[in-house]
Amino acid sequence: MDAVVKRLLRDAGRTYAEEAGIPLKDQPGPLFRLVVLSNLLSARIGAEIAMAAARELFEASGGTARGLARLTWQQRVDALDRGHYVRYDESTATHLGDMADLVLDRYGGDLRRLAIEAGRDPERAAELLREFPGIGQVGVDIFCREAQLIWPWLRPYIDGLALKGAERLGLPADPKRLADEVPDKDLARFAAALVRVARDKKLAESILKG
């Protein structure tokens, strides 16, 4: 493994799900929490704030589709505010409630059914994810980058932002060549680390210096 890649994984190789307190498993609860986190991270707001807001929602019983749907709009707003997610709190509270309803109505609260409906095809999965209120292409990229840890059929998922991080480090700007740099089990945290580098020039510089 390239020395730069080793330092990258050492210094920044933590998935956003892990940081938000979501132990990813191929189960309804963790998958729903990941799509909530993806929704929150999609906004033009700091990742730390988005993850704090996610933790507040989960603590308020919003970590499952049924639990989030049962929260009132005001309870969702209050949870977001406790996480300092204040700029987009009202619109996001609406999106999250509508998303929970859609997950319940279409997938019975279980996003493993989305994988089945998509035929485990990444492009079809992206189309289905974009049907969720508040999830655009940015949210799709976040979800799929992280979900490749437990859904091997998404691998390798290295989106444009991750490629920007790779470019900063002088790594191959091609998803398949990049994926060859790490074992499959490390692809999710590798992609997350590349995104962190894309967003933080000082982090990139420190990794290059060694």
C-alpha positions in Angstrom: 0.0 0.0 0.0 1.3 3.5 -0.9 2.7 5.4 2.1 0.4 8.3 1.4 -2.6 6.0 1.5 -1.5 4.5 4.7 -1.1 8.0 6.3 -4.5 9.0 4.9 -6.3 6.0 6.4 -4.4 6.5 9.7 -5.2 10.2 10.0 -8.6 10.6 8.3 -9.9 7.1 7.7 -13.1 7.2 9.7 -16.5 7.0 8.0 -19.0 9.8 8.7 -21.5 7.1 9.9 -19.0 5.9 12.5 -18.4 9.5 13.7 -22.1 10.0 14.0 -22.5 6.9 16.2 -24.0 4.6 13.5 -22.5 1.1 13.6 -23.3 0.2 10.0 -25.0 -3.1 9.5 -27.3 -4.5 6.8 -30.3 -3.9 9.1 -33.3 -1.5 8.9 -32.2 0.8 11.8 -28.6 1.5 10.8 -29.6 1.9 7.1 -32.3 4.4 8.0 -30.0 6.3 10.3 -27.5 6.5 7.4 -30.1 8.0 5.0 -31.0 10.6 7.7 -27.3 11.5 8.1 -26.9 11.7 4.3 -29.9 14.1 4.2 -28.3 16.3 6.9 -24.9 16.3 5.3 -26.4 17.3 2.0 -27.0 20.9 3.1 -24.4 23.7 2.9 -23.5 23.2 6.5 -20.5 21.9 8.4 -20.2 18.1 8.7 -19.6 18.4 12.5 -22.9 20.2 12.9 -24.7 17.7 10.6 -23.4 14.8 12.7 -24.3 16.5 15.9 -27.9 17.1 14.6 -28.1 13.4 13.6 -27.1 12.3 17.1 -29.8 14.6 18.6 -32.5 13.2 16.3 -31.5 9.6 17.1 -31.6 10.4 20.8 -35.1 11.8 20.4 -36.2 8.4 19.0 -35.7 9.4 15.4 -33.4 6.6 14.5 -35.9 4.5 12.7 -38.5 5.4 10.1 -41.4 4.7 12.5 -39.7 6.7 15.3 -39.0 9.7 13.1 -42.5 9.7 11.7 -43.9 9.7 15.2 -42.0 12.9 16.1 -43.9 16.1 15.6 -42.5 18.7 13.2 -41.6 20.8 16.2 -39.8 18.0 17.9 -37.7 17.5 14.8 -36.9 21.2 14.7 -36.0 21.2 18.4 -33.6 18.2 17.9 -32.0 19.9 14.9 -31.6 23.1 16.9 -29.9 21.3 19.8 -27.4 20.1 17.2 -27.0 23.8 16.1 -28.5 22.9 12.7 -30.4 26.1 12.7 -30.0 27.6 9.2 -32.0 24.8 7.6 -33.9 23.4 10.6 -37.5 24.1 9.4 -37.2 22.8 5.8 -35.1 19.9 6.9 -37.6 18.9 9.6 -40.2 18.8 6.9 -38.0 16.8 4.5 -37.2 14.3 7.2 -40.8 13.7 8.2 -41.8 13.2 4.5 -38.8 10.9 4.0 -39.7 8.8 7.0 -43.3 8.4 5.7 -42.0 7.4 2.2 -39.6 4.8 3.7 -42.5 3.4 5.7 -45.1 3.4 2.9 -42.8 2.1 0.1 -40.3 -0.1 1.9 -42.1 -1.0 5.2 -39.4 0.9 7.1 -36.7 -1.4 5.7 -34.2 0.0 3.2 -32.9 -3.4 2.4 -36.0 -3.6 0.2 -34.6 -0.6 -1.7 -31.6 -2.7 -2.6 -33.8 -5.5 -3.8 -36.0 -3.1 -5.8 -32.9 -1.6 -7.4 -31.8 -5.1 -8.4 -28.5 -4.3 -6.6 -27.7 -1.9 -9.4 -26.0 1.3 -8.3 -27.6 3.5 -10.9 -31.1 2.3 -10.1 -30.4 2.6 -6.4 -29.4 6.3 -6.9 -32.7 6.9 -8.8 -34.6 5.5 -5.9 -32.6 7.4 -3.3 -33.3 10.7 -5.2 -37.0 10.1 -4.6 -36.5 10.9 -0.9 -37.3 14.5 0.0 -34.0 16.3 0.7 -31.8 13.8 -1.1 -30.2 15.0 -4.3 -27.0 13.7 -6.0 -24.9 15.0 -3.1 -27.0 12.9 -0.6 -26.8 9.9 -3.0 -23.0 10.1 -3.1 -22.8 10.3 0.7 -25.1 7.4 1.3 -23.4 5.2 -1.3 -19.9 6.1 -0.2 -20.7 4.9 3.3 -23.1 2.0 2.4 -20.5 0.3 0.2 -19.1 -1.0 3.6 -22.1 -3.3 3.9 -23.4 -3.4 0.3 -20.5 -4.9 -1.8 -22.5 -4.4 -5.0 -21.9 -0.6 -4.7 -18.1 -1.0 -4.8 -16.1 0.9 -5.7 -18.1 4.1 -5.0 -15.7 7.0 -5.3 -17.5 10.1 -6.3 -16.3 13.5 -7.6 -15.5 15.0 -4.2 -13.4 12.0 -3.2 -11.6 12.2 -6.6 -10.8 15.9 -5.8 -9.2 14.7 -2.5 -7.2 12.1 -4.5 -6.0 14.7 -6.8 -4.7 16.8 -3.9 -2.7 13.9 -2.7 -1.3 13.0 -6.1 -3.2 9.7 -6.2 -4.9 8.3 -9.3 -7.9 10.3 -10.4 -9.7 7.2 -11.6 -12.2 5.3 -9.3 -11.1 1.8 -10.3 -7.4 2.6 -10.0 -8.0 4.3 -6.6 -10.0 1.3 -5.4 -7.0 -0.9 -6.1 -5.0 1.1 -3.5 -6.9 -0.5 -0.5 -8.7 -3.8 0.4 -12.4 -3.8 -0.4 -13.2 -3.7 3.4 -11.5 -0.3 3.6 -13.1 1.4 0.6 -15.8 3.2 2.7 -13.3 4.8 5.1 -10.8 5.4 2.2 -13.5 7.3 0.3 -14.5 9.3 3.5 -10.9 10.1 4.1 -10.5 11.4 0.5 -13.6 13.6 1.0 -12.1 15.1 4.2 -8.9 15.9 2.3 -11.0 17.6 -0.4 -12.6 19.8 2.2 -9.4 20.5 4.2 -6.3 21.7 2.4 -4.2 21.7 5.7 -5.1 18.0 6.3 -3.9 17.2 2.8 -0.7 19.0 3.4 -0.1 17.2 6.7 -0.6 13.8 5.1 1.8 14.6 2.2 4.4 15.8 4.7 4.2 12.5 6.6 
